[in-house]
Amino acid sequence: MRKFIFGLVVVSLSVTASAIVVRDEQDVAALDAARTTAADPIAQLDLGSTRYRIEGPDDGPTVVLIHSFNGYLESWEPNVKALTDAGYRVLRYDLWGRGLSARPDVHLSLAVFRKQLRDLLAHLGGGEQVSLVGASFGCVIAADYSQNYPEQVSHLVLMGPAGWPSEGFDAASLLSIPVLGDAVFGYFGQQLLRPRVRAYFRDPSSHSWALEIWERYAAQPGSNAAALSTLRHSPVKDFTAGWKALGELNVPTLFVWGKQDVSFPYSNAQKAKALVPHAEIVAVDDAAHWVNIEQPEHSNAALLAFLVE
């Protein structure tokens, strides 16, 4: 009897997962329509379309903004003008599976995100050094890119960095279970992520514009699958080995950390200093995880001061 029930559960989950795949692949035209409405440039790369924006003087030093796990290129809106006013050329883009970029049917590993950035820079001409600025998981991508292409990176700025393991049980580990994780996240991914995104702010109601944009993009087909694939195949939760490797490089590095960050708490700054001894660390009060949005004046001031060092 137990074997029968177990088999029935497995079959049910398999059918559910199959239904999710079909549903997630439906209405891909909606993503194309949204790109047309947004009217942003699109780079056609190996794995599909990457949406991006370039602002600021053509001859200015290039700063690349890499958004968070739940981010999108608009999440840098509070920071772009400060950079362009200071003479920087600013590139921001949507990561695979986020915003209006493609949701490719591949394992979204760190190498895949690294290649997206490399290919985008090549598409736009490449050649010169750039400063990389990451938020949350974007910090992991920026640090990894610096390790693989150190000659291309002049400065590395990491705002509210992800990649710091927490102690104790993490419910997200259940998502690694095949079929079960796909079924749960396929149907309820946006609902599961919503409280985590709201926790990026001390006062979510003060930043409703950012939450509304996240809701819109998270509802796009393929978003749940992309988020789950990233959790499974990229070091979102634990980039310890990468931080240690970064400490052995000579790339100027700045951490900007919200003191009230509950996603990857500021207490990890001690580990950051031990693993990346040459890094500067700026703590920002009255800010949680999305420190660049919640405290843009402090974040921008720290960023601009560091870029001219």
C-alpha angles and dihedrals in degrees: 000000000000091000090051092051091046091050091048091052092049092049091047092050091047091052090046092051091049090051090051092053091051092046093046091053094049123101096015083154087075089067091051090049091051090052090052091051093048090051093203121148115271125209114206104219132172095277097038141275123354117193116213145162130212120198135170134042117336092227096048125108109273122246117188117205116205115192131217134270090271095029139107133194093270089064087080093058093109091056108040100077093052089055097045091046087055090055101261126140105227126206120187127170144172116260119231109287094017137093109347098328120113124280098224119200095238136100103278098225126164089258090058092053090045091054091048090058094043092050093046092052090048090049089054095049103270119194102116131082117262137198113236120213118185136185120207107313087009085068090059090051092047093048092047091049090051090053093051098040106023092156089064097053125076099172135011121205120184118193117192092342122214123208101082114123119228125218123248132019118342115200089208088072088074088067090068090070107105117245093359092064091045092050096047097042094039092060102027105025096115092046091049093049097044098080090045091053092047088052088061085082133054087216111023092184090066091060102040091139091065093047092048092053091048091052091051096050095039088058092059115109113270096021096112092049091049093050092049092046090052092050090050100043107028129063095248092142101033124029094151094129089049093050089051091051090049089055089062093056127084097226111130105247135193128186117202109191133181110230091218095049108141096175096063103000125226089242085080088070087086090058090045092055091048094048097038103032096173093055124108116224125206117189117206120202124217091028134109128189102317091056093159090062100035097047106019096158093057093039093048093047092052091045096049094045091052096047092060094050 
